[in-house]
Amino acid sequence: MQTSKPAEGGRLRREMSYIDLSFAGLGAIIGSGWLFGVLYAANYAGPAAILAWIIAAVIVIFIALVYAELSGMLPEAGGITRFPHFTHGSLVGFIMSWGAFLGYAAVPAIEAEAVVQYAQHYITSFQNNSTLDFIVEAIILLIFYAINVYGVKVFAKINSVVTFLKFITPTLTIIVILFVAKHWGNYTATTTHGFMPYGTAGIFIAVSSGGIIFSLLGFRQAVDLAGEAKNPQRDVPRAILTAILLGALVYTLVQVVFIAALPPNAIAKGWASLAYTSPFAQVATIIGLGWLASILYADAVLSPSGTGLVYLSSGGRVVLGSARNNYLGNKFRGISERFGVPIWAMSITVLFAIVFLLPFPSWQSLVGVISSATAFTYVMGPVSLAVFRKYHNDKYRPFRLGGAKVFGVLAFIGGTLIIYWSGWAVDWKLVVGILGGTVVYLIASALGAPVEKITRQDWQSGIWLPVYLLAMMAIAYFGAARFGAPFNNHKGLIHYPFDLIVDVVVALVFYAWAVASGRNSDDTEQAFVRASTLRRGIQEGEGEASLAD
């Protein structure tokens, strides 16, 4: 396969429209989450799971509004890795890039696992055969890779069709079950302790560990694909908001009908005991909708596949953004001259996705890790926005967020709470993984590897972030037992709900520190020049204008 020279060669092709970008986001949102998330959310929160979806949607909308301004202002490929580099330098930039990559590379793996789990209905040999499951899942990931390699135009066409079909299926499910469901008393049944059987803490755990926040992560796909949009400064912000609003609406409604469709005997031992391997399809069969169950089993292959396809694409752009920040060798900046995609970046992403299949053999085992890792990268968006407002408030913004100071703080707090709600068992692994990767990077840099060096100024602008990570791990360790704190034989030290107050106060302190640590840089100035050049090219009808590396 012909690829580019390391840093020059081909270039990203600007072929994605507003519809393509919206479908990329919606396609990432509507995946395995609606097939499994409704079950696990109900396990943690009971009928109050619908509140968990609403809370998660509000938090994600705050974050999405922040990224709508950032991506319209500076439409860079792999923007999640570029914005921190621009505002805080290489230390923060690398940590955020590494955290984002871990989150993105894991999603295609979890979607491949979802395909195989639902496929057990047709192929019984998948049951209790971990070796066969791994081989099939790896093949699915390689198919995602092949589709992405053939270029963004092919990817956009396939994804748009798949996403349309994915959107139709949950919509049909909502409408049909809404008229057939008979057990609306499930919402208030005294035998299962009413609407909120596990209290407010159960709702918060459902947000992070029940697959809810995981399901809503896809809004940021438009940010990562901004380098391939025809008119990114106009279309990316609109696509972000379109995807999250439609996705949140669909998910909330599917949870509503799922609760009402469950036969009372399924929850006789409590919501935590509710267990299905293929939740919606099995419930549809129980209530006499065999034809709908057949559609759902088919969609259970289509929906996760579409989401895995999108995330593999975005993960490659995260690697590309990291390489353009000089955190990786020049090879990973290479763009295929034939296909116009970051071929080496895509290759390392699919490799890591296959590796993720090994330690996390089930859908639920990966959800908490992905949610916490992605929420960690969320917190940087509000900080970068505040720094850009401080140094570049006069720069062109096709979308300018009103009340940015308030929304930014709320978004940072929301991301911090999601990390805490994920619990100690997830958070310590996340912190060790991110800081461990950072130590490896620092050692490689010190030994003369051809990567960006961490300067004294980078440390001054970025030391808040490692301290923030350690603070999050400490709060998880000493926090309430409901979130898995191991302190004092699982009794916790900071009891609920005072642990939430502590978490919010800590978030406010670190937000102020992070914003104060921000800076202007030559890289930032060059990024604004590229954005201005791109805008002029589009205005003059040069649809192929490109953000040069």
HUMO-V847123 format. One record per residue. N is the residue number from 1. RES is the residue in one small letter. PHI is phi in whole degrees, -180 to 180 (999 if undefined). Layout:
n = {N & N}
res = {RES & RES}
phi = {PHI & PHI}
This chain:
n = {1 & 2 & 3 & 4 & 5 & 6 & 7 & 8 & 9 & 10 & 11 & 12 & 13 & 14 & 15 & 16 & 17 & 18 & 19 & 20 & 21 & 22 & 23 & 24 & 25 & 26 & 27 & 28 & 29 & 30 & 31 & 32 & 33 & 34 & 35 & 36 & 37 & 38 & 39 & 40 & 41 & 42 & 43 & 44 & 45 & 46 & 47 & 48 & 49 & 50 & 51 & 52 & 53 & 54 & 55 & 56 & 57 & 58 & 59 & 60 & 61 & 62 & 63 & 64 & 65 & 66 & 67 & 68 & 69 & 70 & 71 & 72 & 73 & 74 & 75 & 76 & 77 & 78 & 79 & 80 & 81 & 82 & 83 & 84 & 85 & 86 & 87 & 88 & 89 & 90 & 91 & 92 & 93 & 94 & 95 & 96 & 97 & 98 & 99 & 100 & 101 & 102 & 103 & 104 & 105 & 106 & 107 & 108 & 109 & 110 & 111 & 112 & 113 & 114 & 115 & 116 & 117 & 118 & 119 & 120 & 121 & 122 & 123 & 124 & 125 & 126 & 127 & 128 & 129 & 130 & 131 & 132 & 133 & 134 & 135 & 136 & 137 & 138 & 139 & 140 & 141 & 142 & 143 & 144 & 145 & 146 & 147 & 148 & 149 & 150 & 151 & 152 & 153 & 154 & 155 & 156 & 157 & 158 & 159 & 160 & 161 & 162 & 163 & 164 & 165 & 166 & 167 & 168 & 169 & 170 & 171 & 172 & 173 & 174 & 175 & 176 & 177 & 178 & 179 & 180 & 181 & 182 & 183 & 184 & 185 & 186 & 187 & 188 & 189 & 190 & 191 & 192 & 193 & 194 & 195 & 196 & 197 & 198 & 199 & 200 & 201 & 202 & 203 & 204 & 205 & 206 & 207 & 208 & 209 & 210 & 211 & 212 & 213 & 214 & 215 & 216 & 217 & 218 & 219 & 220 & 221 & 222 & 223 & 224 & 225 & 226 & 227 & 228 & 229 & 230 & 231 & 232 & 233 & 234 & 235 & 236 & 237 & 238 & 239 & 240 & 241 & 242 & 243 & 244 & 245 & 246 & 247 & 248 & 249 & 250 & 251 & 252 & 253 & 254 & 255 & 256 & 257 & 258 & 259 & 260 & 261 & 262 & 263 & 264 & 265 & 266 & 267 & 268 & 269 & 270 & 271 & 272 & 273 & 274 & 275 & 276 & 277 & 278 & 279 & 280 & 281 & 282 & 283 & 284 & 285 & 286 & 287 & 288 & 289 & 290 & 291 & 292 & 293 & 294 & 295 & 296 & 297 & 298 & 299 & 300 & 301 & 302 & 303 & 304 & 305 & 306 & 307 & 308 & 309 & 310 & 311 & 312 & 313 & 314 & 315 & 316 & 317 & 318 & 319 & 320 & 321 & 322 & 323 & 324 & 325 & 326 & 327 & 328 & 329 & 330 & 331 & 332 & 333 & 334 & 335 & 336 & 337 & 338 & 339 & 340 & 341 & 342 & 343 & 344 & 345 & 346 & 347 & 348 & 349 & 350 & 351 & 352 & 353 & 354 & 355 & 356 & 357 & 358 & 359 & 360 & 361 & 362 & 363 & 364 & 365 & 366 & 367 & 368 & 369 & 370 & 371 & 372 & 373 & 374 & 375 & 376 & 377 & 378 & 379 & 380 & 381 & 382 & 383 & 384 & 385 & 386 & 387 & 388 & 389 & 390 & 391 & 392 & 393 & 394 & 395 & 396 & 397 & 398 & 399 & 400 & 401 & 402 & 403 & 404 & 405 & 406 & 407 & 408 & 409 & 410 & 411 & 412 & 413 & 414 & 415 & 416 & 417 & 418 & 419 & 420 & 421 & 422 & 423 & 424 & 425 & 426 & 427 & 428 & 429 & 430 & 431 & 432 & 433 & 434 & 435 & 436 & 437 & 438 & 439 & 440 & 441 & 442 & 443 & 444 & 445 & 446 & 447 & 448 & 449 & 450 & 451 & 452 & 453 & 454 & 455 & 456 & 457 & 458 & 459 & 460 & 461 & 462 & 463 & 464 & 465 & 466 & 467 & 468 & 469 & 470 & 471 & 472 & 473 & 474 & 475 & 476 & 477 & 478 & 479 & 480 & 481 & 482 & 483 & 484 & 485 & 486 & 487 & 488 & 489 & 490 & 491 & 492 & 493 & 494 & 495 & 496 & 497 & 498 & 499 & 500 & 501 & 502 & 503 & 504 & 505 & 506 & 507 & 508 & 509 & 510 & 511 & 512 & 513 & 514 & 515 & 516 & 517 & 518 & 519 & 520 & 521 & 522 & 523 & 524 & 525 & 526 & 527 & 528 & 529 & 530 & 531 & 532 & 533 & 534 & 535 & 536 & 537 & 538 & 539 & 540 & 541 & 542 & 543 & 544 & 545 & 546 & 547 & 548 & 549}
res = {m & q & t & s & k & p & a & e & g & g & r & l & r & r & e & m & s & y & i & d & l & s & f & a & g & l & g & a & i & i & g & s & g & w & l & f & g & v & l & y & a & a & n & y & a & g & p & a & a & i & l & a & w & i & i & a & a & v & i & v & i & f & i & a & l & v & y & a & e & l & s & g & m & l & p & e & a & g & g & i & t & r & f & p & h & f & t & h & g & s & l & v & g & f & i & m & s & w & g & a & f & l & g & y & a & a & v & p & a & i & e & a & e & a & v & v & q & y & a & q & h & y & i & t & s & f & q & n & n & s & t & l & d & f & i & v & e & a & i & i & l & l & i & f & y & a & i & n & v & y & g & v & k & v & f & a & k & i & n & s & v & v & t & f & l & k & f & i & t & p & t & l & t & i & i & v & i & l & f & v & a & k & h & w & g & n & y & t & a & t & t & t & h & g & f & m & p & y & g & t & a & g & i & f & i & a & v & s & s & g & g & i & i & f & s & l & l & g & f & r & q & a & v & d & l & a & g & e & a & k & n & p & q & r & d & v & p & r & a & i & l & t & a & i & l & l & g & a & l & v & y & t & l & v & q & v & v & f & i & a & a & l & p & p & n & a & i & a & k & g & w & a & s & l & a & y & t & s & p & f & a & q & v & a & t & i & i & g & l & g & w & l & a & s & i & l & y & a & d & a & v & l & s & p & s & g & t & g & l & v & y & l & s & s & g & g & r & v & v & l & g & s & a & r & n & n & y & l & g & n & k & f & r & g & i & s & e & r & f & g & v & p & i & w & a & m & s & i & t & v & l & f & a & i & v & f & l & l & p & f & p & s & w & q & s & l & v & g & v & i & s & s & a & t & a & f & t & y & v & m & g & p & v & s & l & a & v & f & r & k & y & h & n & d & k & y & r & p & f & r & l & g & g & a & k & v & f & g & v & l & a & f & i & g & g & t & l & i & i & y & w & s & g & w & a & v & d & w & k & l & v & v & g & i & l & g & g & t & v & v & y & l & i & a & s & a & l & g & a & p & v & e & k & i & t & r & q & d & w & q & s & g & i & w & l & p & v & y & l & l & a & m & m & a & i & a & y & f & g & a & a & r & f & g & a & p & f & n & n & h & k & g & l & i & h & y & p & f & d & l & i & v & d & v & v & v & a & l & v & f & y & a & w & a & v & a & s & g & r & n & s & d & d & t & e & q & a & f & v & r & a & s & t & l & r & r & g & i & q & e & g & e & g & e & a & s & l & a & d}
phi = {999 & -83 & -122 & -79 & -63 & -50 & -114 & -113 & 56 & -72 & -143 & -65 & -99 & -86 & -127 & -100 & -90 & -58 & -63 & -60 & -66 & -63 & -68 & -63 & -67 & -66 & -65 & -74 & -75 & -89 & -131 & -71 & -58 & -77 & -84 & -118 & -59 & -63 & -70 & -70 & -64 & -67 & -59 & -85 & -125 & 66 & -59 & -68 & -57 & -64 & -69 & -63 & -64 & -68 & -61 & -62 & -63 & -63 & -61 & -67 & -64 & -56 & -67 & -62 & -63 & -62 & -72 & -63 & -70 & -61 & -73 & -70 & -71 & -132 & -78 & -104 & -61 & 64 & -55 & -61 & -93 & -87 & -59 & -61 & -64 & -66 & -97 & -136 & 88 & -75 & -66 & -64 & -58 & -67 & -58 & -68 & -64 & -67 & -62 & -64 & -64 & -59 & -66 & -72 & -68 & -76 & -65 & -56 & -65 & -67 & -72 & -64 & -63 & -64 & -59 & -68 & -63 & -72 & -68 & -60 & -63 & -98 & -116 & -68 & -67 & -72 & -74 & 57 & -135 & -66 & -66 & -62 & -58 & -61 & -63 & -65 & -62 & -64 & -64 & -59 & -64 & -68 & -68 & -55 & -62 & -62 & -63 & -66 & -64 & -78 & 105 & -67 & -68 & -64 & -57 & -63 & -65 & -64 & -66 & -64 & -67 & -62 & -66 & -59 & -66 & -64 & -73 & -64 & -64 & -65 & -64 & -61 & -62 & -59 & -64 & -66 & -68 & -58 & -89 & -101 & -59 & -116 & -105 & -68 & -68 & -59 & -70 & -129 & -59 & -70 & -66 & -112 & 68 & 74 & -68 & -125 & -66 & -114 & 70 & -67 & -61 & -62 & -63 & -68 & -65 & -62 & -58 & -92 & -106 & -92 & 91 & -76 & -65 & -58 & -67 & -99 & -69 & -69 & -57 & -84 & -60 & -63 & -64 & -69 & -97 & -60 & -69 & -121 & -90 & -65 & -136 & -64 & -68 & -92 & -89 & -63 & -59 & -65 & -66 & -59 & -69 & -61 & -64 & -71 & -67 & -66 & -63 & -63 & -63 & -62 & -65 & -63 & -70 & -68 & -67 & -58 & -75 & -63 & -60 & -74 & -85 & -68 & -68 & -54 & -67 & -71 & -116 & -60 & -96 & 106 & -66 & -65 & -89 & -62 & -144 & -139 & -87 & -136 & -50 & -66 & -65 & -68 & -65 & -60 & -65 & -62 & -91 & 86 & -111 & -60 & -64 & -69 & -59 & -63 & -64 & -67 & -64 & -69 & -66 & -66 & -89 & -70 & -62 & -63 & -63 & -63 & -69 & -61 & -61 & -68 & -69 & -65 & -62 & -67 & -60 & -63 & -72 & -64 & -64 & -60 & -62 & -63 & -66 & -70 & -84 & 69 & -87 & -130 & -65 & -59 & -57 & -78 & -91 & -68 & -112 & -61 & -67 & -78 & -109 & 72 & -127 & -77 & -64 & -71 & -64 & -64 & -65 & -68 & -68 & -69 & -63 & -66 & -61 & -65 & -62 & -64 & -66 & -73 & -83 & -125 & -79 & -135 & -59 & -68 & -67 & -94 & -59 & -62 & -64 & -64 & -61 & -68 & -63 & -74 & -61 & -60 & -72 & -59 & -64 & -78 & -57 & -60 & -66 & -62 & -60 & -63 & -69 & -62 & -63 & -69 & -103 & -138 & -66 & -91 & -72 & -64 & -135 & -65 & -129 & -115 & -76 & -71 & 66 & -60 & -63 & -72 & -62 & -62 & -63 & -63 & -65 & -65 & -62 & -59 & -62 & -64 & -65 & -61 & -59 & -66 & -63 & -66 & 91 & -58 & -59 & -90 & -65 & -67 & -66 & -63 & -64 & -63 & -64 & -73 & -69 & -63 & -63 & -66 & -63 & -60 & -62 & -63 & -65 & -61 & -64 & -65 & -85 & 95 & -62 & -77 & -130 & -62 & -82 & -88 & -88 & -60 & -65 & -61 & -64 & -64 & -82 & -121 & -63 & -60 & -73 & -60 & -66 & -60 & -62 & -66 & -65 & -63 & -68 & -66 & -64 & -63 & -71 & -96 & -76 & -67 & -62 & -58 & -103 & 81 & -63 & -86 & -63 & 54 & 56 & 68 & -89 & 77 & -111 & -100 & -78 & -72 & -98 & -66 & -63 & -67 & -63 & -59 & -62 & -65 & -63 & -60 & -61 & -63 & -63 & -71 & -63 & -62 & -63 & -64 & -66 & -65 & -84 & -67 & -151 & -95 & -155 & -63 & -60 & -65 & -60 & -65 & -64 & -69 & -64 & -61 & -64 & -66 & -63 & -61 & -63 & -64 & -62 & -68 & -64 & -90 & 88 & -92 & -61 & -95 & -55 & -129 & -81 & -67 & -68}
